[in-house]
């Protein structure tokens, strides 16, 4: 189990090959090749976790199951240019059993999202490329100074950087497109 403050930003990716080339040029190395990832967020029927901007997630990724809880830090600043969350997670052996435990405790599957993830890293942080059903995004995760430095090296302007979750991006996409999809899955979006 590990618990830490996660600091990250997202940005839209228009060309995966161009981003991968640039990452290589500035010293990133491939950590995990393109791998399918499925995430289920659990919540109470009243959505009590969402109301607190907290999540309870079960992730299947690369043959592993990971349970994660994220919450706002005590000194949360909604206007900060970087997303900060207290993240506690652990690898579990049986994801289906954990899902059943959550259900028995009153948490149901509230939202599912999928992506193909490719992971890169340097000595200080990570850059992941996430191919989702609503577009491709990348995340930079590390210290604030590292994120700012790497963002500049990638040629990103402040207007290109966001702190939105995939749930929020999905809600925005649904509003823009009028989609009735309930989950951010390839089957729900692309059939």
N, C-alpha and C positions, 0 to 999 in steps of 0.2 A: 504494500500500500504506500502511496505517496500523496502528500498534500503540499500545495504551493500556490503562489500567486501566478496565474497565467496572464501574460501580457501579449496581445496580438492585434493585428489589423488584417483586413481583407482588401483585395482589389480584383477587378475584373480582368480576365485574360483574353486577349484577342487572338493570340497565336501561341500555342503550346511550344512548338519547335523554337520560336524566337526567344521565349522566356527561358527554356531549358538551355539554349546556347548562352544566353546572358548569364545565367546562374553559374554555368561552367567557367565562363570568362572571369567572374569575380570570386571564384574559389569555393563554390558549393560542390559537394559530392553527392551522388545518388545514394540514398540510404535504403529505400524500399521502392522497387519498381511498381508500376501501375497495378493496383490491387483493389478489388471490390470491397466496399464498406457499407454496412447496413446499420442504422442507428434507430433505436426505439426510445422515445421519451415517455416516461411514466409520470402520471399525476393523479390527483384525486378527482372525483367527478366534479367538484367545485373549482378545479384548477388552482388549488391553493399554492402549489409550487410556482406556477407561472405568475401569480399575483405578487410573489416575492422576488421575481426575476431569478428564480432558482430552477435548476434542472436535475433530474435523476435519469441517467441515460444508460442503456445497455447497448453495447457496440459489438458487432461481429466484424472482424477485420483480420485477414490473413490467417485464418484458422484459429484465432484467439477470441475470447470473450473478455470484454473489459466493462466494469461498472464504474460510472463516474457520477459524482455529485459536484455541481458548480453553484456558487452563490456570489452575490455582490460582496466586495470587501467592506469592512466597517467604515472606511474612509472614502466610499464610492463618490466619484465625481462624474456625473452624467455628461458633462461637456468636455471631458478629457479626450485628447486626440487618439488615445490608445484604449483598447478594451481591456479591463482588469477583472479577473474573476478568481475567487478562491476555488481551487480545483483539488478534489480528493478522488483518487481512483485506484482500482486494484484489478488485477487479472483474476478471473474466475474460471473454474473448470467447466461448469455446465450452465450455459446461458438460459436454456429452457427452464431449468430448476430455479434459477434466480428470478426469471420472469414470473413463475408461479408463486414464489415467495412474495414478490412485490404485489401481485394480485391479491393474495391472501391477506396482506397488510392494508388493502384498500387503495392501492395504486393500480390504475389501468393504463394500457397503451394509449397515449393521447396523440402522438404524432410520430410518423416514421419518415426518415429521409435516407436517401442512398446517394452514393457517389463512387467514382473511381478515383482513388487517391494515389499520387506519386510523391514520395518524400525526399527532400534534399536537406542537407545540413552543412554548416561550416563549424568552426570550433565554438561559436557563441550562440547559435540559434538555428532555427529551422525555417524552411520554406516548403510548403506543401501545395501541390496543384490538385484541385478538386474539380473533376468533371461531373457536374450535376445535371439533372434533366432540364434545368432552366438556364444553363450556361456554365461556363468555366470560370472559376475563381481561384485565387491563390491566397494563402495566409502566411504572414511573417510572424513568427513567435520567438521572442527573446526579450532582452532589456529594451527600455524605451529608446536609449541612445543607439543601440544596435539596430532597432527597427527603423529609426530615422535615417541612419547612415545607409542601410541597405536599400531603403525606399529611394533615396536620392541616387544611389548607384544603379538602380533599376529604371531610373528616369521617371519616377512617379511623382505627380504633383499632389498637393494636399487634397485637391478636389477628387482625386481618384481613389483615395484611401477611405475605407469605411470600417465601422465597428459593429455592423449589423450581424446578427446570427443567421443561420440558414433558415430558421423558422420565420424570422422577420423578412428576409429576402423572398421567401416563398409567399408570404402574405402580400407583399408589394406586387409580386408577379401575378398573383391571382386577381388583385384589383385591376392591374393594367390589362390583363387578357380576358377577364371575365370567366376564367376557368372555375369549374366546380370541383376540381381535384381536392381531396382531403389530405393527401400525403404527398411528399416530395419523393416519389418513387418513379422509376423508369416506366413501369407498367401503368401507373396512373397518369403520367404526363404524355408519354410517347406511344403508349399502347404496346 
